[in-house]
Amino acid sequence: MSKLGTFWGIGVGPGPAGYIPLVAVEALQRADVIFAPRATTSESSVALQCLTGISIAPERIREIEFQMESDRSILSDHYTQLAETVAIELRSGHSVAYLTIGDSLTYSTYGYILAALQVLLPNLTQRTFPGITSYAAAAAAMSWPLGEGKERTLILPCPENAADLRADIDNHDIVILMKIGKRLPWVLDLLRDMGISNHCAFARRVGLVDEMLTTDVGNLNAAQAMGYLSTLLIRKNTREQRHS
Ligand SMILES: C[S@@+](CC[C@H](N)C(=O)[O-])C[C@H]1O[C@@H](n2cnc3c(N)ncnc32)[C@H](O)[C@@H]1O
């Protein structure tokens, strides 16, 4: 039986080319096989788009479809199957890189695949390289500080209703709101209602085609701005009002 290959988890992007640590580029160049997840709803892998400018032989790349499913049992079956596909390569001694968008372990499919692989291959040698989170990229693109002094910052997948989000904003200074999707219209209404929309910032598809960046959230048109890859940076008070 051949020795197990090494498994590397690599965060890329979340959009801008070149947003990948040097040490992860080295692993990418050593990998025999590179798995690039692609959402079933998307025509191309965003993770691969983030590697623009890095030369990779196409025969090393395997695109794998993954579902945007919220049902835990369906997700779990899906990731077990994906892990089995990756394990075939590792068992034949190939080193494998698995790409994720942004940071590898922040709300990422990589966490599921790694856990499933460790069940299948308990002796697996693996290393996870951190990446740049989407909200760090969004903040940098708009020069928008994510927390100053003793401000409390909450990172949150968008709740299902305005009352819950209002409570989260009330209890923090900054709220980083991810996975907004179709909830954007009522989220924007809430920020306007609370009188805080003019100190918030919105980023859709940072660094990708159809990028939208704005600090004019009060005038944002929800129908035009909606999209899965969008993040809101919410500030409860103006920077001048903040308590240090
Ligand atoms: C499954 S999570 C992935 C998070 C990612 N691992 C990270 O480090 O940010 C998907 C969410 O990340 C955010 N996101 C990912 N890429 C983005 C981009 N290019 N622009 C804006 N938001 C993005 C959105 O909030 C989206 O709903």
The ligand as an ORCA input file, in Angstrom:
! r2SCAN-3c Opt
* xyz 0 1
  C     -19.699     30.381      2.949
  S     -19.268     31.972      3.539
  C     -17.541     31.986      3.183
  C     -16.765     32.888      4.097
  C     -15.291     32.925      3.770
  N     -14.646     31.689      4.147
  C     -14.588     34.103      4.449
  O     -13.481     33.924      4.993
  O     -15.102     35.213      4.379
  C     -19.953     32.964      2.264
  C     -20.147     34.410      2.689
  O     -18.879     35.076      2.655
  C     -19.058     36.406      2.197
  N     -18.263     36.580      0.956
  C     -17.496     35.642      0.356
  N     -16.869     36.150     -0.721
  C     -17.238     37.444     -0.803
  C     -16.910     38.506     -1.708
  N     -16.072     38.336     -2.747
  N     -17.478     39.727     -1.485
  C     -18.312     39.933     -0.434
  N     -18.644     38.967      0.443
  C     -18.121     37.738      0.263
  C     -20.557     36.607      1.998
  O     -21.111     37.140      3.186
  C     -21.036     35.195      1.756
  O     -22.410     35.050      2.077
*
